[in-house]
Amino acid sequence: MKIFVTGTRGIPDIPGGVERHCQELYPRIASAGHKVLVATRKPYVKQKLEVYKGVRLEHIYTPRVKSLEAIVHTSISLIKARLYSPDIVHIHAIGPSLLTPLAKILGFKVVVTNHGPDYERQKWGRLAKFILMAGEMAGAKWADQVIVISKVIQKSINEKYNRRARLIPNGVTIEEDKIGVDYLDQIGAEPGKYILAVARFVPEKGLHDLLDAFRQMNTDCKLVIAGDADHETEYSLGIKQKAKEDNRVILTGYITGKPLKQVFAHAGLFVMPSYHEGHPIALLEAMSYGRLALVSDIAANREIGLDQEQYFKCGDVSSLKKAMEKLLDKEINQKSRRDIIDFVRSRYNWDIIAENTLEVYKKALN
């Protein structure tokens, strides 16, 4: 089977939940004997690889303009896809899904993955929200098969468009090897003595609440925030300024590979204060290292099924502060860590996710 993938910024090691999803999924599909080509967005590509773990990469122009890049890139990608005559075109995210009708006109069998209602993100204006809603509808109405990554999205698609979608969640890779601390030494973080957040610097990730709550805490722990902004904004600059005002806060910028593994593996507490998530892949990654997590009580986070004390009221700084203080004092033994790891291993396995995705492709072809 030949599969052409668009809607992602690309792989490997490009920040973003959709990008992480594609980086884990498509090498597994390629290793099963299928030909996979991923269309990347040139401005985000740092390594000009032609092949990554059996997946061919096509680096395609896109303007680095927040409101245009997804639509322009997907349009060019679909036209280029004609050169490869793929059996399946797989479009990720609801913005790029606006081009599903074009993909059908071009004669492709189309699968779309809805990674969440991006129009709920605070960064978008009215016109952008309208376009994203139209993209969600176009994917639901025109695609041969629809995949969703959470029960919340599945229910929404069924109610709004009377479309049955296949639920295939995000996954995690369990790291069995011992992970060092040289990067932690470099940034000045002590194992077990820091709170970790991993997020883009956009309003819906709630980092402003986390910084406000942490500032009120009387603790020697540090706060490590791994991430940055795709496009510098007044909000992202404000987050960086807030961080500078507290010498306990460490901003790492975007990190991948060994540095990211180290900050996950040795965190005393992982915090996700999001106002919006499709399916919280950073939370699953933290849990894959056996880390205790504290997350906002939005529906996507509730779906993971953590203990009640691991949720705080979204947007409530006081609730977040109290919950962080309580969980930082909580002792977690090796058995409890192993239970957390086994939980995510059983429910969010990338090998099973790849098999389920291939089943959807076969259904689309038939």
Stockholm file with secondary structure:
# STOCKHOLM 1.0

chainA/1-366         MKIFVTGTRGIPDIPGGVERHCQELYPRIASAGHKVLVATRKPYVKQKLEVYKGVRLEHIYTPRVKSLEAIVHTSISLIKARLYSPDIVHIHAIGPSLLTPLAKILGFKVVVTNHGPDYERQKWGRLAKFILMAGEMAGAKWADQVIVISKVIQKSINEKYNRRARLIPNGVTIEEDKIGVDYLDQIGAEPGKYILAVARFVPEKGLHDLLDAFRQMNTDCKLVIAGDADHETEYSLGIKQKAKEDNRVILTGYITGKPLKQVFAHAGLFVMPSYHEGHPIALLEAMSYGRLALVSDIAANREIGLDQEQYFKCGDVSSLKKAMEKLLDKEINQKSRRDIIDFVRSRYNWDIIAENTLEVYKKALN
#=GR chainA/1-366 SS CEEEEESSCCSSSCSSHHHHHHHHHHHHHHHTTCEEEEEEEGGGCSSCCSEETTEEEEEECCCCCTTTHHHHHHHHHHHHHTTTCCSEEEEESTTGGGGHHHHHHTTCCEEEEECCCGGGSTTCCHHHHHHHHHHHHHHHHHCSEEEESSHHHHHHHHHHHCCCCEECCCCBCCCCSCCCCHHHHHHTCCTTSEEEEECCSSGGGCHHHHHHHHHTCCCSCEEEEEBCCSSCCHHHHHHHHHHHTCTTEEEEESCCHHHHHHHHHTCSEEEECCSCCSSCHHHHHHHHTTCCEEEECCHHHHTTCCCGGGEECTTCHHHHHHHHHHHHTCCCCHHHHHHHHHHHHHHCBHHHHHHHHHHHHHHHHC
#=GC SS_cons         CEEEEESSCCSSSCSSHHHHHHHHHHHHHHHTTCEEEEEEEGGGCSSCCSEETTEEEEEECCCCCTTTHHHHHHHHHHHHHTTTCCSEEEEESTTGGGGHHHHHHTTCCEEEEECCCGGGSTTCCHHHHHHHHHHHHHHHHHCSEEEESSHHHHHHHHHHHCCCCEECCCCBCCCCSCCCCHHHHHHTCCTTSEEEEECCSSGGGCHHHHHHHHHTCCCSCEEEEEBCCSSCCHHHHHHHHHHHTCTTEEEEESCCHHHHHHHHHTCSEEEECCSCCSSCHHHHHHHHTTCCEEEECCHHHHTTCCCGGGEECTTCHHHHHHHHHHHHTCCCCHHHHHHHHHHHHHHCBHHHHHHHHHHHHHHHHC
//
